[in-house]
Amino acid sequence: MFSVSHNIQYRKPSLGCKYRAMAFGLLTDRAQVRHVNRRPATEGTTVDWPAWVPAEVVESLKAGGIERLWAHQAQLADHAVAGEHCAIATPTASGKTLAYLLPVLSATAVVSSRAVAPAGIDDLRTRLGVANHTALYLSPTKALAHDQYVKSRALAPKGWLSMTLDGDSTQAERRFAREQANYVLTNPDMLHLSILPSHSRHQRFLGGLRYVIIDEAHRYRGVFGSHVANVLRRLRRVCEFYGSHPVFILSSATATGITKWGARLIGEQAPIAVVDEDTSPHGERVDVLWQPIDTPAHEAADLMAELVRDGMQVLTFTPSRSQAELVALRAGRKAPGIASYRAGYLADERRGIEKALSEGELCGVAATNALELGIDIAGLDAVLISGFPGTLASYRQQTGRTGRKNRPALSVLLAKEDPLDAYLFENPSLLFDKPTETCIFDPYNTHVLGPHIAAAAQEVPLTEDDGRYFGPTMASLADQAAEAGLLRKRPSGWYWVRPDRAVDSISLRGSGNRQINIVDEASGAVIGTADASTADRTVHKGAVYLHKGEHWLVSEYSPQESTALVHAGDPSYYTQAKSVSDLRICTRDEEHKFGHGLLGHGEVEIASQVVAYLRRDSSSSEVWDETPLQLPVRTYRTHAVWWTVPEEFCEGLGLKPQELACAAHAAEHTSIGLLPAFATCDRWDIGGLSTLCHPDTNALTVFVHDGAPGGAGFAEYGYQIADEWLNATLERLKNCPCAAGCPSCIVSPKCGNANQTLDKQAAIVLLSNYLS
């Protein structure tokens, strides 16, 4: 619904109050403030236009108010024009758009004018390609692609032909993109589902492709990143088929190791060139860490209303759609001109809010991360973030929405009850001084790679030589697809033999599982869906299901028929599923001495089953009762990291066996909560299991595993940084002021045992001695 924004009282914020709030530290003397990070304004460094930039491009950019380039913009453009795969990794509002657009604009101008570039590189035409030069822009969201489309048109000289292409595009727009556009802006999903499967219709565009721009490259992590990496390999194959060899330009927030993971994303063996020194100017910035007394959502709403009343334009990020609605509703009662923004609104409603916000007619918006990327809000004064958003990259992306165009900026991060938030508040330098996490994904996850190999074979028949794109397991995976009746092996390679499309079986952003339809048994209407991988926990019989702020009770759940029947209700309790899990080590990829035991990682097989659910009081969380369930066992293979504690060491700790088991369980929870401080994942991407004596190790063992079948690379990275990670786990346990455990240390929202059998103090004893 959209009721919050229908009655908005538009009012442009007062500029006078804004600078008072920034300069004199409004908010920074409050009791909730735990840390204030101040960064002074900085000046920029400009350089002359590169000699290879055509005169008409320079004139067009100067007409748009750009007299000179920032030094880092010129550096990136030089790499791209020289034919080098490259990346720009500078903060938000540093001018990355012009850096990657300059080579594209210049090449287009040279081709369209059929003239040699002025007084510069004589072979520019040769290196920029053929007369139908094209470039492709990829973003993770439609909103960002549309925003970049507007920006590129504002910067481009005459003759610039561009088009956005997504699921909402008309047939006429799709035809224009295929037949005329020099610059197409789209997303990986459209490339995967439309452009590559029908590449013969896009021959003009793909055959002339000279640049591929991958914006917000750090967003391609985990299983999603693994999928996109394979889509890009398929793109390179098809381009090569038509005679083009595009240069890839990656754009990202400051990111650790992008020279290597950027190369892995695009399928290159050699590291790519990286420009990461920001030479643009920035205004004064104040970043506040705020420990709420009330809930983060309530205090974010109250703080938002206060700042709006003081004349500031405010954007508040929330972790969920329902919380965006609630924050906007609460804040809107105390200040005018506040709306909510989230996925699920109609396109016209979203565009209306974006326009009102960017033009200063809205005073405040409460949003999900749907606004983390997208429109450029030049006049935004403050950003509030209700709970750490999971990764440093996302945190800096969200705080970077304010302070554009060299303006002062204020951000406030409100902590939620979570080990990661608590750890970061204890170590604020991690938020402000540490490089963002390395981007982790595994293009060679067989669960991901196999289907993409089949899709590639349908696009252009596979040969042994394609192993340079898809790795050493390509041939065996292609043979498996042939045995399954998907491909046929001939002397010349592997061919797709089915009448359907291979890409339709691949979900880039989902788990690939089927969907469970949630049906109102009174009307027969489908009110929502749940992923089959989580449905046993969320829509089992007896579950309370929340949808658009309304409570529904599940009366019947049939996994076989992919249906859950629900009826409306207003219970004074919520439900929590209980599950049992078993884990078997399949392969030990690496194992070495660590602490007083062993550290290892490898492939594991996990069998889990939801066996019961608890009813808990909505106010107190007190358990009312427990109801058994009969649901199937779910089995899958993934990757895990584990650490073992030998029996003789455990005997010297002075802990009883039950205390040891509870200690391991608590350490497992806290370590899962803190791995996202080091890797680009959140706690919902990973899982864990602990046992007093595991049959494969004959010792107390704690496992942390990837949540996706086949793995995503998070567990392996945990193995690589285990010393820092587990010491941070111990530090969080010691520093948390609670006595017996709380959501900021050992209590997990996803525990299969409903957070029973936990012992914080025993976990401190175990880890302190184990790591000493």
C-alpha positions in Angstrom: 0.0 0.0 0.0 1.0 3.6 -0.5 -1.2 5.5 2.0 1.7 7.2 3.7 2.7 9.2 0.7 -0.7 10.2 -0.6 -1.2 13.0 1.8 2.3 14.4 1.8 2.6 18.1 2.6 5.5 19.2 0.4 7.8 21.8 1.9 11.2 22.7 0.8 13.7 22.4 3.6 15.2 25.5 5.1 18.9 26.0 4.2 19.6 28.2 7.2 19.0 25.5 9.9 21.0 22.9 8.0 24.4 24.5 8.5 23.6 25.3 12.2 22.9 21.6 12.7 26.1 20.6 11.0 28.5 23.2 12.4 27.4 23.2 16.0 26.9 19.5 16.5 23.1 19.1 16.7 22.7 15.5 18.1 26.3 14.9 19.0 25.8 15.7 22.8 23.0 13.3 23.3 23.2 10.4 25.7 22.8 7.9 22.9 25.9 9.0 21.0 28.7 6.5 21.3 31.1 8.0 18.8 31.4 11.0 16.4 33.7 10.9 13.4 34.4 14.2 11.8 36.1 14.7 8.4 37.0 18.2 7.3 36.3 19.5 3.8 38.9 18.6 1.2 39.9 20.3 -2.1 40.2 18.5 -5.4 43.0 18.1 -8.0 42.2 18.7 -11.7 44.0 17.9 -14.9 43.8 19.0 -18.5 41.6 17.1 -21.0 43.4 14.1 -22.5 44.6 14.8 -26.1 42.5 11.9 -27.4 39.2 13.4 -26.4 37.5 14.9 -29.5 36.7 18.6 -29.4 32.9 18.1 -29.7 33.0 16.0 -26.5 35.0 18.6 -24.6 32.6 21.3 -25.8 29.6 19.3 -24.7 31.0 18.6 -21.3 32.0 22.3 -20.8 28.5 23.3 -21.7 27.3 21.1 -18.9 29.6 22.9 -16.4 32.6 20.5 -16.5 35.6 22.6 -17.2 38.3 20.1 -16.2 38.7 16.5 -15.1 39.5 15.3 -11.7 42.9 13.5 -11.9 41.4 10.0 -11.1 38.8 10.4 -13.9 41.5 11.0 -16.5 43.6 8.0 -15.1 40.7 5.6 -15.5 39.8 6.8 -19.0 43.4 6.5 -20.2 43.5 2.8 -19.0 40.2 2.1 -20.9 41.3 3.9 -24.1 44.5 1.9 -24.0 42.5 -1.3 -24.2 43.1 -2.3 -20.5 40.4 -3.9 -18.4 40.2 -1.6 -15.4 38.3 -0.5 -12.3 37.6 2.7 -10.5 37.2 2.3 -6.7 36.6 5.7 -5.2 34.0 6.9 -2.7 30.5 8.0 -3.6 30.1 11.4 -5.2 33.6 11.3 -6.6 32.7 11.5 -10.3 32.9 7.9 -11.3 30.2 8.3 -14.0 32.3 10.7 -16.1 35.4 8.6 -15.7 33.9 5.6 -17.4 31.7 7.6 -19.8 34.6 9.6 -21.3 36.0 6.8 -23.4 32.5 5.8 -24.6 31.6 9.4 -25.5 34.9 9.9 -27.3 34.7 6.7 -29.3 31.1 7.5 -30.3 32.1 11.0 -31.4 35.0 9.7 -33.5 32.9 7.1 -35.2 29.9 9.4 -35.8 32.0 12.2 -37.3 34.3 9.8 -39.2 37.1 12.1 -38.2 40.5 11.5 -36.6 40.7 12.7 -32.9 42.4 16.1 -32.6 46.1 16.3 -31.9 46.3 13.1 -30.0 46.8 9.4 -30.5 46.9 8.7 -34.2 45.6 5.2 -33.9 42.6 6.1 -31.8 40.2 4.9 -34.5 41.9 1.6 -34.8 41.8 1.0 -31.0 38.3 2.2 -30.6 37.0 -0.1 -33.2 34.6 -0.3 -36.1 32.0 2.2 -37.3 29.2 0.7 -35.3 30.9 1.2 -32.0 28.6 0.3 -29.1 28.9 0.1 -25.3 26.9 -1.7 -22.6 26.2 -0.5 -19.1 25.2 -3.0 -16.5 23.8 -2.1 -13.1 22.2 -4.3 -10.3 19.0 -2.2 -10.3 16.6 -0.7 -12.8 16.5 2.6 -10.9 20.2 3.1 -11.2 20.2 2.3 -15.0 17.5 4.9 -15.5 19.4 7.5 -13.5 22.6 6.9 -15.5 20.6 7.1 -18.7 19.5 10.7 -17.8 23.1 11.6 -16.7 24.7 10.2 -19.9 22.2 12.1 -22.1 23.0 15.4 -20.3 26.7 14.9 -20.9 26.7 13.6 -24.5 27.2 15.6 -27.7 24.8 15.4 -30.6 24.4 12.1 -32.3 24.4 10.2 -29.0 21.9 7.3 -29.2 21.2 5.5 -26.0 18.4 3.4 -24.5 17.6 1.7 -21.2 16.5 -1.9 -21.6 14.7 -3.9 -18.9 11.5 -5.9 -18.3 9.4 -2.8 -18.6 10.7 -1.7 -22.0 8.3 -1.5 -24.9 8.8 -3.4 -28.2 9.8 -0.2 -29.9 12.4 0.6 -27.2 13.8 -3.0 -27.5 14.0 -2.6 -31.3 15.8 0.8 -31.0 18.3 -0.8 -28.6 19.0 -3.6 -31.0 19.1 -1.7 -34.3 20.3 1.9 -33.5 21.6 2.5 -30.0 25.3 3.1 -29.3 24.9 2.8 -25.6 22.5 0.4 -23.9 21.9 0.5 -20.2 20.5 -2.7 -18.6 21.0 -5.2 -15.8 22.5 -8.7 -15.6 19.1 -10.3 -15.6 18.1 -8.8 -19.0 21.5 -9.7 -20.4 21.0 -13.3 -19.2 17.4 -13.8 -20.1 17.0 -11.7 -23.3 20.1 -10.4 -25.0 22.3 -13.5 -24.9 19.6 -16.2 -25.7 18.6 -14.1 -28.8 22.1 -12.8 -29.6 21.5 -13.2 -33.4 19.0 -10.4 -33.2 21.6 -8.2 -31.4 24.4 -9.0 -33.8 24.9 -5.3 -34.7 25.2 -4.3 -31.1 27.3 -7.2 -29.9 29.6 -7.3 -32.9 30.5 -3.7 -32.3 30.8 -3.9 -28.5 33.9 -2.0 -27.3 33.1 -1.2 -23.7 31.2 -3.0 -21.0 30.7 -0.9 -17.8 29.9 -2.8 -14.7 28.6 -0.3 -12.1 28.4 -1.0 -8.4 30.6 -4.1 -9.0 30.9 -4.8 -5.3 27.2 -5.8 -5.3 28.0 -8.9 -7.2 28.8 -11.2 -4.2 27.9 -14.6 -3.0 25.7 -16.8 -5.3 24.5 -13.7 -7.2 28.0 -12.8 -8.0 28.8 -16.3 -9.1 25.9 -16.2 -11.5 26.8 -12.8 -12.9 30.4 -13.9 -13.4 29.2 -16.7 -15.6 26.8 -14.4 -17.5 29.8 -12.2 -18.3 31.8 -15.2 -19.5 28.9 -16.1 -21.8 28.8 -12.5 -23.0 32.5 -12.6 -23.9 32.0 -15.9 -25.8 29.2 -14.4 -27.9 31.1 -11.2 -28.6 34.1 -13.3 -29.7 31.7 -15.2 -32.0 30.8 -11.9 -33.7 34.4 -10.6 -33.7 34.4 -8.1 -30.8 36.6 -8.1 -27.7 35.2 -5.5 -25.3 37.1 -3.7 -22.6 35.5 -4.1 -19.2 35.4 -1.1 -16.9 34.3 -1.7 -13.3 33.0 0.9 -11.0 32.8 0.4 -7.2 32.9 1.9 -3.8 36.4 1.7 -2.3 36.9 -2.1 -2.2 39.7 -4.4 -1.0 41.4 -6.5 -3.6 39.3 -5.4 -6.6 42.3 -5.9 -8.8 41.9 -9.6 -8.3 38.2 -10.2 -7.6 37.4 -7.8 -10.5 39.5 -9.9 -12.8 37.7 -13.0 -11.5 34.3 -11.4 -12.1 35.0 -10.8 -15.8 36.9 -14.0 -16.4 40.4 -12.7 -16.6 43.5 -14.5 -15.2 45.7 -11.4 -14.9 44.9 -8.6 -12.4 43.1 -5.6 -13.8 44.3 -2.0 -13.5 42.7 -0.1 -10.6 42.4 3.6 -9.9 41.5 4.1 -6.2 42.9 7.5 -5.2 40.0 10.0 -4.9 41.1 13.5 -6.2 37.6 15.1 -6.0 36.6 17.7 -3.4 34.3 16.9 -0.5 32.4 18.9 2.1 32.6 18.5 5.8 31.2 15.2 7.1 30.0 14.2 10.5 29.2 10.5 11.1 27.5 9.6 14.4 27.2 6.2 16.1 23.9 6.1 18.1 23.0 3.5 20.7 19.2 3.6 21.0 17.4 3.5 24.3 14.2 2.5 22.5 14.0 0.3 19.4 16.2 1.5 16.4 13.1 2.0 14.3 11.3 4.2 16.8 14.4 6.3 17.5 15.1 6.6 13.8 11.6 7.9 13.2 11.8 10.4 16.1 15.2 11.6 15.0 14.1 11.9 11.4 11.1 14.1 12.5 13.4 16.3 14.6 15.8 16.9 11.8 13.0 17.6 9.3 11.5 20.2 11.7 15.0 21.8 11.9 15.0 22.3 8.2 17.0 19.3 7.0 16.2 16.9 4.1 16.6 13.4 5.5 16.8 9.9 4.1 16.3 7.0 6.6 17.3 3.5 5.6 15.5 0.6 7.2 16.1 -3.2 7.0 12.6 -4.2 5.8 9.6 -3.0 3.9 7.4 -3.1 6.9 9.8 -1.1 8.9 10.0 1.6 6.2 6.3 2.0 6.4 6.3 2.1 10.2 9.1 4.7 10.4 7.5 6.9 7.8 4.1 6.7 9.6 5.6 7.5 13.1 7.8 10.3 11.8 5.0 11.7 9.6 2.9 12.3 12.8 5.5 14.7 14.1 6.8 16.4 10.9 5.4 17.2 7.5 6.5 16.0 4.1 7.6 12.4 5.0 7.0 9.4 2.8 8.1 5.7 2.6 9.8 4.1 -0.4 10.3 0.4 -1.1 10.1 -2.3 -3.7 6.5 -3.3 -4.3 5.2 0.2 -5.1 4.0 0.9 -8.6 6.6 2.4 -10.9 4.7 5.7 -11.1 4.6 5.9 -7.3 8.3 5.3 -7.0 9.2 7.8 -9.7 7.0 10.4 -8.0 8.7 10.0 -4.7 12.2 10.1 -6.4 11.3 13.3 -8.3 9.9 15.0 -5.2 13.0 14.0 -3.1 15.5 15.1 -5.8 13.8 18.4 -6.4 13.6 19.1 -2.6 9.8 19.0 -2.4 9.9 16.1 0.1 11.5 16.7 3.5 12.1 13.0 4.3 11.9 9.5 3.1 12.1 6.2 5.0 13.3 3.6 2.5 14.7 0.1 2.2 18.0 -0.4 0.4 16.0 0.1 -2.8 17.3 3.7 -2.6 20.8 2.7 -1.7 21.5 2.9 -5.4 19.7 4.9 -8.0 18.7 8.6 -8.1 21.3 11.3 -7.3 19.8 13.4 -4.5 22.0 16.5 -4.6 20.2 18.4 -1.8 20.1 15.6 0.8 21.5 16.8 4.2 21.3 13.7 6.5 21.1 10.0 6.3 19.9 7.8 9.2 20.5 4.1 9.1 18.4 1.8 11.3 20.8 -1.0 12.0 24.1 -1.8 10.3 23.2 -2.8 6.7 25.4 -5.9 6.7 28.5 -4.8 4.8 30.9 -1.8 5.0 30.2 -1.3 1.2 26.5 -0.9 1.9 27.1 1.3 4.9 29.4 3.6 2.9 27.0 3.6 0.0 24.1 4.7 2.2 26.1 7.4 4.1 27.4 8.5 0.7 23.8 9.5 -0.4 24.4 12.7 1.5 27.2 15.3 1.0 26.9 15.4 -2.8 28.2 18.4 -4.8 30.7 19.3 -2.1 27.9 20.0 0.5 28.2 19.3 4.3 26.9 15.9 5.3 25.5 14.2 8.4 25.0 10.4 8.9 23.7 8.6 12.0 23.9 4.8 12.4 21.5 3.5 15.0 22.6 0.1 16.4 20.3 -2.9 16.5 20.7 -5.8 19.0 23.2 -7.8 17.0 26.8 -9.0 17.6 28.0 -7.3 14.5 26.5 -3.9 15.4 27.9 -4.1 18.9 31.4 -5.1 17.7 31.5 -2.2 15.3 30.4 0.3 17.9 33.2 -1.0 20.1 35.7 -0.7 17.2 34.5 2.4 15.2 37.7 2.6 13.3 36.5 -0.4 11.4 33.6 1.7 10.0 35.6 4.7 9.1 39.2 3.6 8.4 39.1 0.0 7.3 38.8 -0.8 3.5 35.6 -2.4 2.5 35.4 -6.2 2.6 36.8 -8.2 -0.2 34.0 -9.3 -2.6 33.5 -13.1 -2.3 32.0 -15.3 -4.9 32.8 -18.6 -6.6 32.2 -18.7 -10.4 33.1 -22.4 -10.4 30.5 -23.5 -7.9 29.2 -26.5 -9.9 25.6 -25.8 -8.9 25.9 -22.5 -10.6 28.4 -23.3 -13.4 26.6 -26.4 -14.7 23.4 -24.6 -15.8 25.4 -21.7 -17.3 27.5 -24.2 -19.4 24.2 -25.6 -20.8 23.0 -22.0 -21.5 26.3 -21.2 -23.2 26.0 -24.3 -25.4 22.6 -23.2 -26.6 23.9 -19.8 -27.5 27.0 -21.1 -29.3 28.0 -24.8 -29.3 30.7 -25.5 -26.7 34.1 -26.7 -27.6 37.1 -27.9 -25.5 38.6 -24.4 -26.0 35.8 -22.9 -23.9 37.5 -24.2 -20.8 39.4 -20.9 -20.8 36.1 -19.2 -19.9 34.5 -21.8 -17.7 37.5 -23.5 -16.1 38.9 -27.1 -15.9 35.6 -28.7 -14.9 33.7 -27.5 -18.0 34.1 -30.7 -20.0 33.0 -33.0 -17.2 30.0 -30.8 -16.4 29.1 -30.7 -20.1 29.3 -34.5 -20.2 27.0 -34.7 -17.2 24.5 -32.5 -19.0 24.7 -34.8 -22.0 24.0 -37.8 -19.8 21.0 -35.9 -18.5 19.7 -35.3 -22.0 20.3 -31.6 -22.1 23.3 -31.6 -24.5 24.5 -33.9 -27.2 28.3 -34.5 -27.6 29.6 -34.5 -31.1 33.2 -34.5 -32.4 32.9 -30.7 -32.8 31.6 -30.1 -29.3 28.5 -30.1 -27.2 25.1 -28.9 -28.5 21.8 -28.1 -26.8 19.1 -30.5 -27.9 16.0 -29.5 -26.1 13.1 -27.3 -27.4 13.0 -25.1 -24.3 15.4 -22.4 -23.2 18.3 -23.3 -20.9 18.3 -19.8 -19.3 14.8 -20.3 -17.9 16.1 -22.8 -15.4 18.6 -20.3 -13.9 17.6 -17.7 -11.3 20.4 -15.1 -10.9 19.1 -13.6 -7.7 17.1 -16.4 -6.2 18.0 -19.8 -4.8 16.7 -21.6 -7.9 14.1 -23.3 -5.7 10.5 -23.4 -6.6 8.1 -21.0 -5.0 5.4 -21.9 -2.4 2.1 -20.1 -3.1 0.5 -18.6 0.0 -3.3 -18.8 -0.6 -6.1 -17.1 1.3 -8.4 -20.1 1.9 -11.5 -17.8 2.1 -11.0 -16.2 -1.3 -8.6 -18.5 -3.1 -6.4 -15.5 -3.9 -2.6 -15.9 -3.8 -1.4 -13.2 -1.3 2.3 -14.0 -1.5 5.0 -16.5 -2.1 7.8 -18.1 -0.1 10.9 -19.7 -1.3 10.8 -23.5 -0.9 14.2 -23.5 0.8 12.7 -21.5 3.8 9.0 -22.4 3.6 9.3 -25.3 6.1 10.4 -22.7 8.7 8.0 -19.8 7.8 4.7 -21.3 6.5 4.5 -24.7 8.2 1.1 -25.6 9.6 0.3 -23.4 12.6 2.8 -20.7 11.7 1.9 -17.0 12.0 2.7 -15.4 8.7 3.1 -11.6 8.4 2.2 -10.0 5.1 1.9 -6.2 4.5 1.4 -5.6 8.2 -1.4 -8.1 8.5 -1.3 -11.4 10.4 -2.3 -14.7 8.8 -2.4 -18.2 10.4 -1.3 -21.2 8.3 -4.0 -23.9 8.4 -2.5 -26.3 5.9 1.0 -26.6 4.3 1.7 -29.0 1.4 5.3 -28.9 0.1 4.4 -31.4 -2.6 1.7 -29.2 -4.0 3.8 -26.0 -3.3 0.9 -24.4 -1.4 0.2 -23.0 2.0 -3.4 -22.2 3.0 -3.9 -19.3 5.4 -6.7 -17.4 7.1 -6.7 -14.0 8.7 -6.1 -13.7 12.4 -4.8 -11.4 15.1 -3.0 -13.7 17.6 -1.2 -12.4 20.6 1.7 -14.7 19.9 4.3 -15.4 17.2 5.8 -18.7 16.1 9.4 -19.9 15.9 10.4 -23.1 14.1 12.7 -25.6 15.7 14.9 -27.9 13.6 17.6 -30.5 13.9 20.6 -30.8 11.6 23.3 -33.3 10.8 26.5 -32.6 9.0 28.9 -34.9 7.3 32.4 -34.0 6.1 32.8 -35.1 2.4 36.2 -33.7 1.6 38.9 -32.0 3.6 40.3 -29.4 1.3 42.8 -28.0 3.8 43.4 -28.6 7.5 46.2 -27.4 9.9 47.0 -26.9 13.6 45.1 -23.9 15.0 44.9 -22.8 18.6 44.8 -26.0 20.7 43.2 -28.0 18.0 42.7 -28.1 14.2 41.2 -25.7 11.7 39.9 -27.0 8.4 37.6 -26.4 5.4 36.0 -28.5 2.7 32.8 -29.8 1.3 30.1 -31.0 3.6 26.7 -32.6 3.3 23.9 -31.1 5.5 20.7 -32.8 6.4 18.1 -30.6 8.2 14.5 -31.1 9.3 12.0 -28.8 10.9 10.6 -30.9 13.8 8.5 -28.5 15.8 7.4 -24.9 16.4 7.1 -22.8 19.5 4.4 -20.2 20.3 5.9 -17.2 22.0 4.1 -14.3 23.6 4.2 -11.2 21.4 5.0 -8.9 24.3 7.3 -10.9 26.5 8.6 -13.6 24.1 7.8 -16.2 26.8 7.2 -19.6 25.3 3.6 -20.8 25.5 4.0 -24.3 24.2 5.7 -26.5 21.6 4.0 -28.4 18.8 5.6 -31.2 16.9 5.7 -31.2 13.1 6.1 -34.0 10.5 8.2 -32.5 7.6 10.7 -34.0 5.2 14.5 -34.1 5.7 16.2 -31.6 3.4 19.7 -32.5 2.2 22.3 -30.5 0.2 26.1 -30.1 -0.2 27.9 -26.9 0.5 31.3 -25.8 1.9 32.2 -25.2 5.6 35.0 -24.1 7.8 35.4 -25.9 11.1 37.6 -25.8 14.3 38.1 -28.7 16.6 38.9 -29.0 20.3 40.5 -32.3 21.4 39.0 -34.2 24.3 42.1 -34.0 26.5 42.1 -30.2 26.2 38.4 -30.0 27.1 39.0 -32.0 30.2 41.4 -29.3 31.5 38.8 -26.5 31.2 36.8 -27.5 34.3 33.5 -27.5 32.3 30.9 -30.3 32.5 30.0 -31.9 29.1 26.7 -30.1 29.0 28.5 -26.8 29.7 31.0 -27.6 26.9 28.1 -28.2 24.4 26.4 -25.0 25.4 29.8 -23.1 25.1 30.4 -24.4 21.6 26.8 -23.5 20.6 27.2 -19.9 21.9 30.6 -19.5 20.2 29.0 -20.8 17.0 26.3 -18.1 17.1 28.6 -15.2 17.8 31.1 -16.3 15.2 28.3 -16.4 12.6 27.2 -13.0 13.6 30.7 -11.6 13.2 31.9 -13.2 9.9 30.1 -10.4 8.0 32.6 -7.9 9.6 35.3 -9.5 7.4 33.4 -10.9 4.3 30.7 -9.4 2.1 27.9 -11.6 3.5 25.3 -11.3 6.2 24.3 -13.8 8.8 21.5 -15.1 6.6 24.0 -16.2 4.0 25.7 -18.6 6.3 24.7 -21.2 8.9 26.4 -23.3 11.6 26.4 -26.4 13.7 28.3 -27.4 16.8 28.6 -30.8 18.5 30.4 -32.1 21.6 32.0 -35.0 19.6 31.6 -35.1 15.8 32.0 -38.6 14.3 34.2 -37.2 11.4 36.6 -35.4 13.8 36.3 -37.3 17.1 36.4 -34.0 18.9 34.3 -31.1 19.9 33.7 -29.3 16.6 32.2 -26.0 15.5 31.1 -25.7 11.9 30.2 -22.5 10.0 28.9 -23.2 6.5 27.7 -21.4 3.4 23.9 -21.4 3.2 23.8 -22.0 -0.6 24.1 -25.4 -2.3 27.6 -25.7 -3.7 28.9 -22.9 -1.5 29.5 -19.2 -2.1 33.1 -18.8 -0.8 32.3 -17.3 2.6 33.3 -20.4 4.6 36.6 -20.6 2.7 37.3 -17.0 3.4 36.5 -17.6 7.1 39.2 -20.3 7.0 41.7 -17.7 5.6 41.1 -15.1 8.3 40.1 -17.5 11.2 42.6 -16.0 13.7 41.3 -12.4 13.4 37.7 -13.6 13.1 37.6 -15.9 16.2 39.5 -13.4 18.3 36.9 -10.8 17.4 34.3 -13.4 18.5 36.0 -13.7 21.8 36.3 -9.9 22.2 32.5 -9.5 21.6 31.7 -12.2 24.2 33.9 -10.5 26.8 32.8 -6.9 26.1 29.0 -7.5 26.0 27.7 -6.2 29.3 25.0 -8.8 29.7 25.4 -11.6 32.2 23.9 -14.6 30.5 23.6 -13.7 26.8 21.5 -11.4 24.6 20.9 -10.6 20.9 24.1 -8.5 20.9 26.3 -11.5 21.6 25.0 -15.1 21.6 21.2 -15.0 20.9 20.5 -15.6 17.2 17.3 -14.8 15.3 17.8 -17.9 13.1 18.7 -20.5 15.7 17.2 -23.9 14.9 17.1 -24.8 18.6 15.2 -21.6 19.5 18.3 -20.3 21.4 18.2 -23.0 24.0 21.4 -24.7 25.4 23.6 -21.6 25.2 26.2 -20.6 27.8 28.0 -17.3 27.4 30.4 -17.6 30.3 31.4 -21.1 29.3 32.0 -19.9 25.7 34.4 -17.2 27.1 36.3 -19.9 29.0 36.4 -22.2 26.0 37.6 -19.6 23.5 40.0 -17.8 25.9 41.9 -21.0 26.6 41.6 -22.4 23.0 43.0 -19.3 21.4 45.7 -18.6 24.0 
